[in-house]
Amino acid sequence: MGKVTETKRAKPFVKWAGGKTQLLGTFRQFYPAALHRGEIDRYIEPFAGSGAVLLYIMQQHPVREAFIADVNPALTAAYTVVRENVEQLIDFLAAIEKEYLPLNEKERRKFFYTQRDRYNRMVVEGEDSGARGLKRDRRDVNQAGLFQFLNRTCYNGLYRVNRAGLFNVPPGSYKKPRICNAKNLRAVSQVLQRTTILRGDYRDCARYIDKKSFVYFDPPYRPLSPTASFTSYSSASFSDRDQAKLAAFYRAMDQKGALLMLSNSNPRNTDTGDSFFDQLYQGYCIHTVHARRLINSRSDRRGLISELIITNYIPD
Ligand SMILES: C[S@@+](CC[C@H](N)C(=O)[O-])C[C@H]1O[C@@H](n2cnc3c(N)ncnc32)[C@H](O)[C@@H]1O
């Protein structure tokens, strides 16, 4: 398989909190040598999000198949539609883009709320499968299309739901949002033909992880301070206890002989004495990298934020 050029490369089709596009260049030096040598059969990403690393690796390296999981059902459903029904999805997005872009600001807001209601009605009806009027495929395409429309036009591309599971992010104010990028969607669909999409907990990936696997874990980051901005990816958040359970899972997968890489926030950005991850991942390689984000807006505390990459191998 030849390496793909920048222009042809499939990129994430959703904006996602914690997306790794900015860090792809930095990550390259931390991938295992076996990946470069073509010795990895399976790439596994148990916290898929927008799949920036998945798309990069599956196009740059000769990996046979991929497995991704995410606990967010709207996101995994969108992945499935991109894989199975990309042309119908493109038609849906092209039509909604044509309707949305010519509207003025006031009309756009109104249109956004109408589509948000429509999307939320589909979410509720979907839970009661007897209430489905449309054919299953059509319904899934419309729902995934609305999910992408909302993602592109809502405030900061956030994904947030209320207790009832209804999407409640307000409209954003982008001048010309790219709602339908047909070329990219087709390229992503190509990669997904070799990808198994799992809706649910990261542990569901365990059965696919073997000694010819490379696994990249990108869990919700541990907040740098109790007051740090709370990014809710789904209705549940990820506590310190969850981080500890994930570390136990990492050890179990290490026992299987898989190559593992994990990223997280560096608590030392705000508390130099905080050894939370050093304890959880004792015995593994803990690397510090700099992200292109500022630590906070207070000028007296400004500085580039660092993040952790934890591997169970010594990178090249
Ligand atoms: C930091 S984001 C991943 C970002 C991704 N690497 C990217 O480039 O967009 C974390 C993801 O983990 C998902 N998540 C949270 N808890 C999870 C769990 N228990 N199992 C699987 N996925 C989970 C969230 O829905 C979110 O999409």
The ligand as a MOL file (V3000), in Angstrom:
LIG
                    3D

  0  0  0     0  0            999 V3000
M  V30 BEGIN CTAB
M  V30 COUNTS 27 29 0 0 0
M  V30 BEGIN ATOM
M  V30 1 C -10.2710 12.7900 24.1900 0
M  V30 2 S -11.6470 12.1630 23.2890 0 CHG=1
M  V30 3 C -10.8030 11.3280 22.0060 0
M  V30 4 C -10.3500 12.2920 20.9710 0
M  V30 5 C -9.8260 11.6260 19.7100 0
M  V30 6 N -8.5180 11.0680 19.9070 0
M  V30 7 C -9.7940 12.6080 18.5500 0
M  V30 8 O -8.7550 12.8040 17.8970 0
M  V30 9 O -10.8420 13.2090 18.2880 0 CHG=-1
M  V30 10 C -12.2880 10.9070 24.2970 0
M  V30 11 C -13.4310 10.0640 23.7030 0
M  V30 12 O -13.6900 8.9900 24.6120 0
M  V30 13 C -15.0790 8.7120 24.6270 0
M  V30 14 N -15.3400 7.9800 25.8880 0
M  V30 15 C -15.5550 8.4650 27.1420 0
M  V30 16 N -15.6760 7.4340 28.0270 0
M  V30 17 C -15.5390 6.2880 27.3090 0
M  V30 18 C -15.5540 4.9010 27.6380 0
M  V30 19 N -15.7560 4.4940 28.8960 0
M  V30 20 N -15.3550 3.9990 26.6640 0
M  V30 21 C -15.1590 4.4000 25.3630 0
M  V30 22 N -15.1450 5.6980 24.9850 0
M  V30 23 C -15.3220 6.6300 25.9420 0
M  V30 24 C -15.7440 10.0620 24.4860 0
M  V30 25 O -17.0390 9.9320 23.9450 0
M  V30 26 C -14.7560 10.8040 23.5490 0
M  V30 27 O -15.1790 10.7140 22.2040 0
M  V30 END ATOM
M  V30 BEGIN BOND
M  V30 1 1 1 2
M  V30 2 1 2 3
M  V30 3 1 2 10
M  V30 4 1 3 4
M  V30 5 1 4 5
M  V30 6 1 5 6
M  V30 7 1 5 7
M  V30 8 2 7 8
M  V30 9 1 7 9
M  V30 10 1 10 11
M  V30 11 1 11 12
M  V30 12 1 11 26
M  V30 13 1 12 13
M  V30 14 1 13 14
M  V30 15 1 13 24
M  V30 16 1 14 15
M  V30 17 1 14 23
M  V30 18 2 15 16
M  V30 19 1 16 17
M  V30 20 1 17 18
M  V30 21 2 17 23
M  V30 22 1 18 19
M  V30 23 2 18 20
M  V30 24 1 20 21
M  V30 25 2 21 22
M  V30 26 1 22 23
M  V30 27 1 24 25
M  V30 28 1 24 26
M  V30 29 1 26 27
M  V30 END BOND
M  V30 END CTAB
M  END
